[in-house]
Amino acid sequence: MQRLGCMADHWLFNHVSAGGRQRVVTSVLRRSFAAGEALFWQDTPATGVFLVTSGRIRLFKTSDDGREFVLGYLGPHDLFGEQALFEQVPYAVSAVGVDAGTLCVCEKADFERLLQQEPSLALAVVQVLGEKLRETMEAWAAGAGTPVRDRLLFTLGQLAKKYGECTPAGWRLEFRLTHEELGALIGASRVMVSYAMTALRQEQLIAEDHHRLVIAPALLERCGQTPEETFPNACPCFQR
C-alpha cells in the first residue's frame, strides 16, 4: 500500500500538472464518520471518491436473498469509490464504518472537471480499476478450494502488507480484528478461524500485543509477502 501525505499524493495523480494537483488539494472535503455509519449503499448513485485518513471501513456486497459477503476492510491511506468517475454508474458495494474515523472526499463534479483539464488522469483511473480487479482475482484464487489455514495465511499476509506497523516482534495491526471478521474475509466459520488461529499462535506465526494482532516475519515468508515501508505523514488529515 502506498503511504500518502494527501489525496493528491496518490499515484493516480502522478502525471497530473502541478496546477491540477493543487486543484485536488483545494477541492477535497474533510468529513468524519461514526462506527456503524453507512458511507454509501450498494447500487446507489456514486457521488464521490474517498480517501481514508483514520478509522476503518468494511466493504461488502448483499446478494438478492439478503446475504452479506465481506469483500475487505479499508484503513488509512486507502482510496475507494472510483465508480464515481464514470457517469451514471452506481456503487458496486456498500461501505460502513467499523471504527469512528475521518475521510477526505473529492466530489464527482470536481473530479469530472479535473478529468477534462487533465486527460492523462483518465488512463490512470483505468489502471487503478485494473489493479483492484487483480487484487480481487488474487484473493479469489487464494480461496478457491484451499484449506482454511492457507486462506488465513494469505489474508494475514495481505493485512500485514497493507496495514502493519513494524515492531521488534513483527508487523502489528493497529486495529482490532475479530475471528468473525476474519471468517467473513476468507469465507470460513468463526469456529474454523479460531482453530486455525490457535495453531498459528502455537507455531509462533502470530501473537498479541495489547489486544492487537502481531504477524511474525516467518508468516510473511511462507506466503511470499513483504510489507511496504511507511511514509511520513505530511498532511494534518493523517495526524488527527
Residue pairs with C-beta under 8 A, 6 or more apart in sequence:
1 77
1 78
1 161
1 162
1 163
1 228
2 9
2 10
2 11
2 77
2 228
2 231
3 77
3 228
3 229
3 230
3 231
3 233
4 10
4 51
4 77
4 231
4 235
4 238
5 231
5 232
5 233
5 234
5 235
5 238
6 25
6 28
6 104
6 234
6 235
6 237
7 24
7 25
7 28
7 51
7 79
7 104
7 106
8 21
8 22
8 24
8 25
8 28
9 234
10 51
10 79
11 124
12 79
12 121
12 124
12 125
12 127
12 128
13 20
13 21
13 24
13 121
13 124
14 124
15 120
15 121
15 124
16 24
16 114
16 118
16 120
16 121
17 118
20 114
20 117
20 118
20 121
23 110
23 113
23 114
23 117
24 106
24 114
27 106
27 107
27 110
27 114
28 51
28 104
28 105
28 106
29 104
29 105
29 106
29 107
30 53
30 102
30 103
30 104
30 105
30 237
31 102
31 103
31 105
32 100
32 101
32 102
32 103
33 39
33 55
33 57
33 97
33 100
33 101
33 102
33 103
34 97
34 100
35 97
35 98
35 99
35 100
36 96
36 97
37 96
37 97
38 94
38 95
38 96
38 97
39 50
39 57
39 95
39 96
39 97
39 103
40 46
40 47
40 81
40 91
40 94
40 95
41 91
41 94
42 61
42 62
42 90
42 91
42 92
42 93
42 94
43 90
43 91
44 90
44 91
45 88
45 90
45 91
46 81
46 83
46 84
46 86
46 89
46 90
46 91
46 108
47 84
47 107
47 108
48 81
48 84
48 105
48 106
48 107
48 108
48 111
49 79
49 80
49 81
49 82
49 84
49 85
49 105
49 106
49 108
49 111
50 79
50 80
50 81
50 95
50 103
50 104
50 105
51 77
51 78
51 79
51 103
51 104
51 105
52 74
52 75
52 76
52 77
52 78
52 80
52 101
52 102
52 103
53 76
53 101
53 102
53 103
53 104
53 235
53 237
53 238
53 240
54 76
54 101
54 102
54 238
54 240
55 75
55 76
55 97
55 98
55 99
55 100
55 101
55 102
56 73
56 74
56 75
56 97
56 98
56 99
56 101
56 175
57 73
57 74
57 75
57 78
57 80
57 95
57 96
57 97
57 98
57 101
58 70
58 72
58 73
58 74
58 95
58 96
58 97
58 98
58 181
59 70
59 71
59 72
59 73
59 74
59 80
59 93
59 94
59 95
60 68
60 69
60 70
60 71
60 93
60 94
60 96
60 184
61 68
61 69
61 71
61 92
61 93
61 94
62 68
62 69
62 94
63 69
68 184
69 184
70 181
70 184
70 185
71 93
71 136
72 139
72 185
73 98
73 177
73 181
73 185
74 80
74 95
75 162
75 163
75 174
75 175
76 238
77 238
78 162
79 128
80 95
81 91
81 95
82 125
82 128
82 129
82 132
83 89
83 90
83 91
83 92
84 108
84 111
85 108
85 111
85 112
85 115
85 125
98 175
99 175
102 237
102 240
104 237
114 121
115 121
115 122
115 125
139 154
139 155
139 158
142 150
142 151
142 154
142 155
143 151
143 154
143 186
143 187
148 186
148 188
148 192
148 193
148 195
148 196
149 196
149 199
149 200
151 186
151 187
151 188
152 182
152 186
152 188
152 193
152 196
152 197
152 200
153 200
153 205
153 219
153 222
153 223
154 223
155 182
155 185
155 186
156 200
156 206
156 213
156 215
156 219
156 223
157 215
157 219
157 220
157 222
157 223
157 224
157 225
158 225
159 173
159 177
159 215
160 170
160 171
160 173
160 215
160 219
160 220
160 225
160 227
161 220
161 225
161 226
161 227
161 228
163 173
163 174
163 175
164 170
164 171
164 172
164 173
164 215
164 227
165 171
165 172
165 173
165 174
165 230
166 172
166 227
166 230
167 209
167 214
169 207
169 209
169 214
169 216
170 207
170 214
170 215
170 216
170 217
170 219
171 214
171 215
171 217
171 220
171 227
172 209
172 212
172 213
172 214
172 215
173 212
173 213
173 214
173 215
174 212
175 212
176 211
176 212
177 213
179 190
179 193
179 194
179 197
180 190
180 193
182 188
182 193
182 197
183 189
183 190
183 192
183 193
186 193
188 196
197 206
200 206
200 219
201 207
204 216
204 218
205 215
205 216
205 218
205 219
205 222
206 213
206 214
206 215
206 216
206 219
207 213
207 214
207 216
208 214
220 226
220 227
233 239
